Amino acid sequence: MAKARAIIKRLKAVKNIRKITRTMELIATARFKKALDRAADAEAYTRKIAEIVADLSSAELSFTHPLLQKRDQEERVLVLVLTSNRGLCGGYNSSILRILGQRLKELQTQHKNLSLEVSGKRGLAYSKFSGLPVARAFTHFEDKPTFAEVDELATRYAELFVNGGVDRIDLIYTKFHTISRQVAVRETLLPVQNLAAESESASQTTSDYEFLPSAQAILEELVPAAFKARLFKCFLDAAVSEQIARRVAMKGATENADEMIGTLSTRYNRARQSQITSELSEIIGGAAALE
């Protein structure tokens, strides 16, 4: 009887865990759909403005923009890493932090002046455990980053780069390609480069533009706007990828719980059957002894 009771107790615990994982799976699914809609809405604008800036920067113009200029010596490097505030999302954070570790080793080997900024509590916990100094920490982006929040961050980065505070800014995050494919990557935010490569459908031909009031005035407006739009798109990609990873992890946990419930139910039925057989044997034995 004690064995059957232990199985029942464990069975109840697994069923309670399954309720939690199933609920978290549904929540992640709902958040993923909302985040995907926001990313899709921003993609067209980001892609088109990137194409225009790419065409302008490759054209034979007599001027350029400070955010497009690559430094001869990249001594001061700022690294921004985007992680999640919560766990239970599979290997989402570990893939990002693995790339971060590799990048930090490269910069330390090259004796670069490094500044690390981290978004997400998981990244901050990793930095604390590894003894990495964090210049700035962000925990407010969650799964609904707003353009105003990202714009404030992008404006500071642009000012740092233009004023010579940093020579290069790298971003490590999970890039969203499709629902079934998200990849942790490292990309260069500043200087702005390869903007047209953000989309496979980017134009491969150089377009002719007529500038009004002037090419310089238009470029001065477009380049910062393209940089801010790209950074915002990266935050949206990270939010979508996090929810997909959490949904997949919770779905797997729910399926494992279902399998365990089936196994425990079978074990309980066998234990109960054995117990009943033993009790019947005792009753029969006792009745035979009274004859």
Summary of the structure (lengths in Angstrom):
residues: 291
radius of gyration: 28.2
end to end distance: 28.9
largest distance: 116.1
contacts: 860
relative contact order: 0.19
helix: 63%
strand: 13%
